[in-house]
Amino acid sequence: MVFWKKLFNPSDVPTSSQASLFPGEALEMTRDSLGESRIFFSTDREIDLYELEELCDAVGWARRPLRKVKKALEHSFLVVSMWEVRGNRRRLIGFARATSDYAFNATIWDVVVHPSFQNKGLGKALMKYMIKKLRGEDISNITLFADPQVIDFYRRLGFVLDPEGIKGMFWYPD
């Protein structure tokens, strides 16, 4: 119980025991009629594939074979999940991953935020976190593929359309 009390006290700095219970970085804390909740980013690859599938279902993505999803996660350069922690429960609310050549280039894939958490700045925060992590690894060329309905979202984050007119977009550091 001490962990949860400290977790939701913004004046406390997380201890190493807290970090081991939820490996991640806190994004924000909110309070509503159901109580307090916190949003965390995590780079831990141990994601329940069924929970990830439920998240993808919630946004209407086509189902993919779980064995292939597992393989994609294992072979990704970076995997970021976003969690809502409320009381002693946590819920996967966002996800993104990137592949890379480990030197110059990375491509971001599978960016998803649960519909209940969209239009609250969390997708933007997830993408900024991805970019920060990739830049921290000295990756300078970050690309992604975007469906037409989300191009403006990525544009606002600094990505530009591919001049050849295909679905790819590119982000360049200032």
N, C-alpha and C positions, 0 to 999 in steps of 0.2 A: 504493500500500500504506500510506503514512503516514496517509491519510484513515481507513482502517478501523481501524488501531491506535489512533488518537486517538478515533475514534468509540466504541470499546468500553472506553476508559479513563475511568471515571466522574469522576476528579479533573480531567480536562482540560475546559476550556470550549471549545465548538465554535468554530471559526474561520469566517470568511466563506467560505472555499473549501469547507469542509464543508457549510455551509448551501446553497451553490449545487449541490452534488451531491445532497443530499436536502433539499428545502425543507420544513421541518416542525419541530415541537416534540417532543422526546423525552419519553416517558411513563415507561418503565421499562426495566431491563435484567435479563435472566434468564440463567441458565446451566443447561444440562441435558447429557445424554449426547451430544447433537449439537453442543455448543459454545455460544457466547454468542449471544444475540439481543437486539435492542432493538425496542421498540414506539414508533412515531412517529405523530403526527397531522400531516396536511398539508391546506392549503386550496388547493393547486394543482389547477386544474380539468382538467389534462391527465391524465385517467384512461383507461387502455385499456378500451374498452367491452366487449371480450371477457372481460377479467379481471373486470370488474364483473358481467358476466352469469354467469360461473362462480361468483362469490361468492353471487349471488342463487339460482342453481341449488342450491348447497350447502345452503341453508336451505329449499328447496322452493317458492320463489316461482314464479309463472307467468312465462313468458318474455314480454318486451315487445319491440316492434320497436326495433332499435338506433338507427334514425334519430330515433325519438321520445325515447329515453333521452338521446341526444346533445342534442337540443333542450331537454329538461328541465334538463340540466346547465347549458347555456348561459344559460338564463333564470332560474336559481336565484339567490337573494340570497347564499347561503352553501353551499358544498360542502365537506364534511370527509371525508377518507379516513383510515383507520388502517392502518398497514403494520407488518409484522414484517420486520426487517432482520437477516439471518443471513449473516455473511461478506460476500460481495459480491452477494448476492441479496436482493431484496425481494419481499414477497408481500402483496397486498391482503387484509386480514383483517376490515375493518370499513368502514362507509360510512354517511353520513347527509347530508341536504341540507335547506335551508329556503328557502321563498319568503317575500316580504315586500312591504309597501307602502313600505318604506324610511323609515318614520317611527315608527309605533306598533306594528304587528303583524307577526308572523312565524308561519308554520306549518312544523313539522318534518315531513319526509317520508322514507320509504325507509330507516329505521334498520335496519341489518343487521350482524350479527357472525358470522363463520364459526363453525360448530358446534364446531370444535376449540378455539376461544378463548372459548366461552361459559362462564358460571359462574365467571369469574376476575376479575370487576370491570371488565372492559374495556367492556362495554356502558354501565355506569354512568359510566365515565370519558369515553366518547364523548359521552354526553348532557350531562354537566357541561361538557365543552369546548364543545359547541354552544351551551349556555345562556350560558356566559361570553363567547363571541364575539358572540352576539346582544345581550346586555346591554351589551357594549362599543360597540355601534353605537346605543345608547340605545333599543333595542326593549324595551318593557315588557310587552307582551301576547304570550305565546308559547303557541301551540296545537299540537296534533297529533291524529292519528286513530289509535286503537289497537284491535287485535283483542282479543276477550275474554281470550285466554290470556296477554296481556302487560300487562293493566291494572294488576295489582299491582306490576309492575316500575316503571311510570311513577308510580304513587302514591307509592312509596318515594322518588322523586326530587322530590316536591312537586307533581305534577300532581293535579288533582281532576277527578272525573267531571262531565260536563255535566249540570246539573240537569234538563234536558229529556229525558235518557235516551238521546241519540244517542251515537255512538261517539267524539265529540270529547272531549278532555281539555284542561285549561288550566293553565298555570303562572303564578303571580304572585310577584313579588319580595317578600321579607319587609318 
